């Protein structure tokens, strides 16, 4: 249900345009992360981080947190964290500079 809110629809639209990839934003695609990872770019991980960002924002709103971060802010925070983890590897993946 929370995937259909305006903030989430806006987020998916911008994300797909930025990645130039049509992500399966439907019940099957979300449940099974049915995304083809081309050029070893982990689109399934990006999609999962997006879902996590939406969930964090939704739960912050539901619990009436004082400092609610937007989906975009949560997503950027998640991506920065994952990027730093991959940079710490001895051989970072080829797609990391994206």
WOMOFEN-V680614 format. One record per residue. N is the residue number from 1. RES is the residue in one letter. PHI is phi in degrees with one decimal (none if undefined). Layout:
BEGIN
n=N res=RES phi=PHI
n=N res=RES phi=PHI
END
This chain:
BEGIN
n=1 res=X phi=none
n=2 res=X phi=-68.6
n=3 res=X phi=-71.1
n=4 res=X phi=-91.5
n=5 res=X phi=-71.9
n=6 res=X phi=-62.0
n=7 res=X phi=-62.3
n=8 res=X phi=-70.0
n=9 res=X phi=-60.9
n=10 res=X phi=-62.2
n=11 res=X phi=-61.3
n=12 res=X phi=-60.8
n=13 res=X phi=-62.0
n=14 res=X phi=-65.5
n=15 res=X phi=-62.0
n=16 res=X phi=-66.4
n=17 res=X phi=-68.1
n=18 res=X phi=-67.0
n=19 res=X phi=-78.3
n=20 res=X phi=53.9
n=21 res=X phi=-141.8
n=22 res=X phi=-87.9
n=23 res=X phi=-83.4
n=24 res=X phi=-78.8
n=25 res=X phi=-89.9
n=26 res=X phi=-148.0
n=27 res=X phi=-55.2
n=28 res=X phi=-67.4
n=29 res=X phi=-64.0
n=30 res=X phi=-75.4
n=31 res=X phi=-67.1
n=32 res=X phi=-107.4
n=33 res=X phi=47.9
n=34 res=X phi=-79.2
n=35 res=X phi=-121.6
n=36 res=X phi=-82.6
n=37 res=X phi=-89.0
n=38 res=X phi=-87.1
n=39 res=X phi=55.8
n=40 res=X phi=61.9
n=41 res=X phi=-81.5
n=42 res=X phi=-79.7
n=43 res=X phi=-62.5
n=44 res=X phi=-65.5
n=45 res=X phi=-67.3
n=46 res=X phi=-63.1
n=47 res=X phi=-65.4
n=48 res=X phi=-65.9
n=49 res=X phi=-65.0
n=50 res=X phi=-64.8
n=51 res=X phi=-61.6
n=52 res=X phi=-62.9
n=53 res=X phi=-64.0
n=54 res=X phi=-64.8
n=55 res=X phi=-65.1
n=56 res=X phi=-60.0
n=57 res=X phi=-65.0
n=58 res=X phi=-62.3
n=59 res=X phi=-68.5
n=60 res=X phi=-63.2
n=61 res=X phi=-66.6
n=62 res=X phi=-64.0
n=63 res=X phi=-92.1
n=64 res=X phi=54.4
n=65 res=X phi=-63.3
n=66 res=X phi=-72.0
n=67 res=X phi=-107.2
n=68 res=X phi=-85.2
n=69 res=X phi=-89.2
n=70 res=X phi=-72.7
n=71 res=X phi=-57.8
n=72 res=X phi=-60.0
n=73 res=X phi=-64.0
n=74 res=X phi=-63.5
n=75 res=X phi=-63.9
n=76 res=X phi=-62.2
n=77 res=X phi=-60.9
n=78 res=X phi=-64.2
n=79 res=X phi=-64.4
n=80 res=X phi=-61.6
n=81 res=X phi=-62.7
n=82 res=X phi=-63.4
n=83 res=X phi=-60.2
n=84 res=X phi=-65.8
n=85 res=X phi=-63.6
n=86 res=X phi=-68.3
n=87 res=X phi=-65.6
n=88 res=X phi=-74.6
n=89 res=X phi=-68.7
n=90 res=X phi=-61.5
n=91 res=X phi=-125.3
n=92 res=X phi=-63.4
n=93 res=X phi=-65.1
n=94 res=X phi=-65.1
n=95 res=X phi=-81.9
n=96 res=X phi=-57.1
n=97 res=X phi=-64.6
n=98 res=X phi=-57.8
END
